[in-house]
Amino acid sequence: MSTRTSTTPISRVTTSVAELDALLHSEHPPVLLDVRWALGDPHGREHYAAGHIPGAVYVDLDTELAAPPSPEGGRHPLPELADLRAAARRWGVGEGRSVVVYDDLGNAAAARAWWLLRFAGVTEVKLLDGALAAWKAAGLELESGTPTPPLPGDVVLRSGGLPVTDADGVAELAASGLLLDARAAERYRGEVEPVDPRAGHIPGAVSAPTGENLAADGTFRSAEELRERFLAKGAGEAERIGVYCGSGVTAAHQIAALAIAGFEATLFPGSWSAWSADPARPAVKGSRP
């Protein structure tokens, strides 16, 4: 199937601060999820309690948006569908109810929740463009503390809403399609590797750091700008596009940016953390694929 234009029924990827504020004061407010997480910072819940958008439910990326780590699955394997369903219902997600997700990292972490829910068949889920920084910049209020848990939801999840691949599949995709490495350029080149077993990148992968998806204010660049960015990486000629990162988290942000630009992409959930843990998998250093 060609991936030159997106066929995924994802509607819009983002919502604005003004739209979210209006929705939160409407008769049918969305479920609002706060995915406060950053590599090397285990204090997401404390950051949430110090100040979050009113009504937001805290989501723990390590335990609710991932299965336990393993060499084969990487640092953030996809959770079992039953576990994700239990978590989503605990957050208050119900059938037919929209969802908005955000973090304080330009949506680099929130995109994991966006991707997982879309993967599991929830089509009305959006990222808050600009994340928490945009809400604060608009002068809107925050609340502190840990609110009463929401009423449980009744959402029914079905896997397969977005494409995924494994290590064998991503190796084949790198040879026959376009594989984007969403990590920072210095990690792609193999100059540093702060967390995973080996430095370097998957042979054939093209460097496309996630941070370049965003404008200076932390919002996504326009659809036209993003399309130009990915066309320059080879998206126009590729029949298939795949994305990986360190552990399958920020790669979801890349997939969101690709969707804004009009491209569908496949996620390699294990990403570099799984690939580099297998000594049989080759690694390349330097700036070339």
For each residue, the residues with C-beta under 8 A, 3 or more apart:
1: 7 239 240
2: 5 239
3: 6 177 238 239 240 241 263 264 265
4: 235 236 238 239 263
5: 2 262 263 264
6: 3 10 258 259 262 263 264
7: 1 264
8: 118 161 162 259 264
9: 123
10: 6 13 118 123 259
11: 123 124
12: 15 126
13: 10 114 126 127 220 256 259 260
14: 126 127 128 129 220 256 260
15: 12 19 20 23 100 126 127 128 129
16: 19 20 128 129 130 134
17: 20 21 128 129 130 134 135 138 140
18: 21 22 138
19: 15 16 22 23
20: 15 16 17 23 24 30 32 53 100 128 135
21: 17 18 24 25 138 140
22: 18 19 25 26
23: 15 19 20 26 28 29 30 98 100
24: 20 21 29 30 32 53 54 55
25: 21 22 29
26: 22 23 29
27:
28: 23 97 98
29: 23 24 25 26 32 55
30: 20 23 24 97 98 99 100
31: 57 91 92 93 94 97 98 99 100 150 153
32: 20 24 29 53 55 56 57 99 100 101 102
33: 56 57 59 91 99 100 101 102 110 113
34: 48 52 53 56 57 58 59 101 102 103 132
35: 44 59 61 65 101 102 103 109 110 112 113
36: 44 45 47 48 52 58 103 104 109
37: 41 44 60 61 62 103 105 109 249
38: 41 44 105 109
39: 194 195 246
40: 194
41: 37 38 44
42:
43: 46 47
44: 35 36 37 38 41 47 48 58 60 61
45: 36 48 49 58 60
46: 43 49 50
47: 36 43 44 50 51 104
48: 34 36 44 45 51 52 56 58 146
49: 45 46 52 58 144 145 146
50: 46 47 144
51: 47 48 142 143 144
52: 34 36 48 49 56 58 132 142 143 144
53: 20 24 32 34 56 102 132 135 140 142 143
54: 24 141 142 143
55: 24 29 32 143 147
56: 32 33 34 48 52 53 102
57: 31 32 33 34 91 92 149 150
58: 34 36 44 45 48 49 52 146
59: 33 34 35 64 65 87 91 101 113
60: 37 44 45 63 64 65
61: 35 37 44 64 65 66 76 109 112 113 249
62: 37 65 66 76
63: 60 66
64: 59 60 61 79 84 87
65: 35 59 60 61 62 76 79 84 87 112 113 116
66: 61 62 63 69 75 76 77 78 79 112
67: 73 77 78 79 80 83
68: 77
69: 66 73 74 75 76 77 273
70: 73 74 77
71: 274 277 278
72: 270 274 277 278
73: 67 69 70 77 78 269 270 274
74: 69 70 77 247 248 269 270 271 272 273 274 277
75: 66 69 195 196 246 247 273
76: 61 62 65 66 69 112 247 248 249 269 273
77: 66 67 68 69 70 73 74 248 269 270
78: 66 67 73 116 119 164 248 269
79: 64 65 66 67 83 84 87 116
80: 67 83 84
81: 84 85 120 157 158 159
82: 85 86
83: 67 79 80 86 87
84: 64 65 79 80 81 87 88 116 120 157
85: 81 82 88 89 120 155 156 157
86: 82 83 89 90
87: 59 64 65 79 83 84 90 91
88: 84 85 91 93 117 120 122 153 155 157
89: 85 86 92 93 152 153 154 155
90: 86 87 149 152 153
91: 31 33 57 59 87 88 150 153
92: 31 57 89 97 150 151 152 153
93: 31 88 89 97 99 117 122 153 155
94: 31 97 153 154 155
95: 153 154 155 156
96: 124
97: 28 30 31 92 93 94 124 153 155
98: 23 28 30 31 124 125 126
99: 30 31 32 33 93 117 122 124 125 126
100: 15 20 23 30 31 32 33 125 126 127 128
101: 32 33 34 35 59 107 110 111 113 114 117 125 126 127 128
102: 32 33 34 35 53 56 107 110 127 128 131 132 135
103: 34 35 36 37 106 107 108 109 110 131 132
104: 36 47 131 132 133
105: 37 38 108 109 110 131
106: 103 130 131 133 211 214 218 253
107: 101 102 103 110 111 114 127 128 129 131 253 256
108: 103 105 111 210 249 250 253
109: 35 36 37 38 61 103 105 112 249
110: 33 35 101 102 103 105 107 113 114 127 128 131
111: 101 107 108 114 115 127 249 250 252 253 255 256
112: 35 61 65 66 76 109 115 116 248 249 252
113: 33 35 59 61 65 101 110 116 117 125
114: 13 101 107 110 111 117 118 125 126 127 252 256
115: 111 112 118 119 162 252 255 256 267
116: 65 78 79 84 112 113 119 120 252
117: 88 93 99 101 113 114 120 122 125
118: 8 10 114 115 121 122 123 125 161 162
119: 78 115 116 159 160 161 162 164
120: 81 84 85 88 116 117 157 158 159 161
121: 118 156 157 158 159 160 161
122: 88 93 99 117 118 125 155 157 161
123: 9 10 11 118 161
124: 11 96 97 98 99
125: 98 99 100 101 113 114 117 118 122
126: 12 13 14 15 98 99 100 101 114
127: 13 14 15 100 101 102 107 110 111 114 131 256
128: 14 15 16 17 20 100 101 102 107 110 131 132 134 135
129: 14 15 16 17 107 134 219 220
130: 16 17 106 133 134 135 137 217 218 219
131: 102 103 104 105 106 107 110 127 128 134 135 218
132: 34 52 53 102 103 104 128 135 136
133: 104 106 130 136 137 217 218
134: 16 17 128 129 130 131 137 138 217 218 219
135: 17 20 53 102 128 130 131 132 138 140 142
136: 132 133 139 140 142
137: 130 133 134 217
138: 17 18 21 134 135
139: 136
140: 17 21 53 135 136
141: 54
142: 51 52 53 54 135 136
143: 51 52 53 54 55 147
144: 49 50 51 52
145: 49
146: 48 49 58
147: 55 143
148:
149: 57 90
150: 31 57 91 92 153
151: 92
152: 89 90 92
153: 31 88 89 90 91 92 93 94 95 97 150
154: 89 94 95
155: 85 88 89 93 94 95 97 122
156: 85 95 121
157: 81 84 85 88 120 121 122
158: 81 120 121 161
159: 81 119 120 121
160: 119 121
161: 8 118 119 120 121 122 123 158
162: 8 115 118 119 255 267
163: 264 265 266 267
164: 78 119 266 267 268 269
165: 169 170 173 242 266 267 268
166: 169 170 268 270
167: 170 171 268 270 274 275 278 281
168: 171 172
169: 165 166 172 173 242 266 268
170: 165 166 167 173 174 179 202 242 244 268 275
171: 167 168 174 175 202 203 281
172: 168 169 175 176
173: 165 169 170 176 177 178 179 240 242 266
174: 170 171 177 179 202 203 204 205 242 289
175: 171 172 204
176: 172 173 239 240
177: 3 173 174 238 239 240 241 242
178: 173 206 233 234 235 237 238 240 241 242
179: 170 173 174 202 204 205 206 241 242 243 244
180: 205 206 207 208 233 241 242 243 244 254 265
181: 188 201 202 205 206 207 208 244 245 272
182: 208 209 210 243 244 245 250 251 253 254
183: 187 188 201 209 210 245 246 250 272
184: 187 188 209 211
185: 188 189 207 209 287
186: 189 191 192
187: 183 184 190 191 192 193 194 199 201 246 272
188: 181 183 184 185 201 205 207 209 287
189: 185 186 201 207 285 286 287
190: 187 193 199 200 201 283 284 285 286
191: 186 187 199
192: 186 187 199
193: 187 190 196 198 199 200 276
194: 39 40 187
195: 39 75 246 273
196: 75 193 199 246 272 273 276 277
197: 273 276 277
198: 193 276 283
199: 187 190 191 192 193 196 283 285
200: 190 193 276 283 284 285
201: 181 183 187 188 189 190 205 207 272 283 284 285 289
202: 170 171 174 179 181 205 244 272 275 281 283 284
203: 171 174 282 283 284 289
204: 174 175 179 289
205: 174 179 180 181 188 201 202 244 284 289
206: 178 179 180 181 233 234 289
207: 180 181 185 188 189 201 287
208: 180 181 182 212 229 230 233 254
209: 182 183 184 185 188 212
210: 108 182 183 213 245 250 251 253 254 257
211: 106 184 214
212: 208 209 229
213: 210 220 221 226 229 253 254 256 257
214: 106 211 218 219 220 221
215: 218 219 220 221
216:
217: 130 133 134 137
218: 106 130 131 133 134 214 215
219: 129 130 134 214 215
220: 13 14 129 213 214 215 226 256 257 260
221: 213 214 215 225 226 229 257
222: 225 226
223: 226 227 260 261 262
224: 227 228
225: 221 222 228 229
226: 213 220 221 222 223 229 230 257 258 260 261
227: 223 224 230 231 261 262 263
228: 224 225 231 232
229: 208 212 213 221 225 226 232 233 261
230: 208 226 227 233 235 241 257 258 261 263
231: 227 228 234 235 236
232: 228 229
233: 178 180 206 208 229 230
234: 178 206 231 237 238
235: 4 178 230 231 238 241 258 261 263
236: 4 231
237: 178 234
238: 3 4 177 178 234 235 241
239: 1 2 3 4 176 177
240: 1 3 173 176 177 178 266
241: 3 177 178 179 180 230 235 238 258 263 264 265 266
242: 165 169 170 173 174 177 178 179 180 265 266 267 268
243: 179 180 182 251 254 255 258 265 266 267 268
244: 170 179 180 181 182 202 205 248 251 267 268 270 271 272 275
245: 181 182 183 210 248 249 250 251 254 271 272
246: 39 75 183 187 195 196 249 250 271 272 273
247: 74 75 76 270 271 272 273
248: 74 76 77 78 112 244 245 251 252 267 268 269 270 271 273
249: 37 61 76 108 109 111 112 245 246 252 253
250: 108 111 182 183 210 245 246 253 254
251: 182 210 243 244 245 248 254 255 267 268 271
252: 111 112 114 115 116 248 249 255 256 267
253: 106 107 108 111 182 210 213 249 250 256 257
254: 180 182 208 210 213 243 245 250 251 257 258 265
255: 111 115 162 243 251 252 258 259 265 267
256: 13 14 107 111 114 115 127 213 220 252 253 259 260
257: 210 213 220 221 226 230 253 254 260 261
258: 6 226 230 235 241 243 254 255 261 263 264 265
259: 6 8 10 13 255 256 262 263 264 265
260: 13 14 220 223 226 256 257
261: 223 226 227 229 230 235 257 258
262: 5 6 223 227 259
263: 3 4 5 6 227 230 235 241 258 259
264: 3 5 6 7 8 163 241 258 259
265: 3 163 180 241 242 243 254 255 258 259
266: 163 164 165 169 173 240 241 242 243
267: 115 162 163 164 165 242 243 244 248 251 252 255
268: 164 165 166 167 169 170 242 243 244 248 251 271 275
269: 73 74 76 77 78 164 248 274
270: 72 73 74 77 166 167 244 247 248 273 274 275
271: 74 244 245 246 247 248 251 268 274 275
272: 74 181 183 187 196 201 202 244 245 246 247 275 276
273: 69 74 75 76 195 196 197 246 247 248 270 276 277
274: 71 72 73 74 167 269 270 271 277 278
275: 167 170 202 244 268 270 271 272 278 281 283
276: 193 196 197 198 200 272 273 281 283
277: 71 72 74 196 197 273 274
278: 71 72 167 274 275 281
279:
280:
281: 167 171 202 275 276 278
282: 203
283: 190 198 199 200 201 202 203 275 276
284: 190 200 201 202 203 205 288 289
285: 189 190 199 200 201
286: 189 190
287: 185 188 189 207
288: 284
289: 174 201 203 204 205 206 284
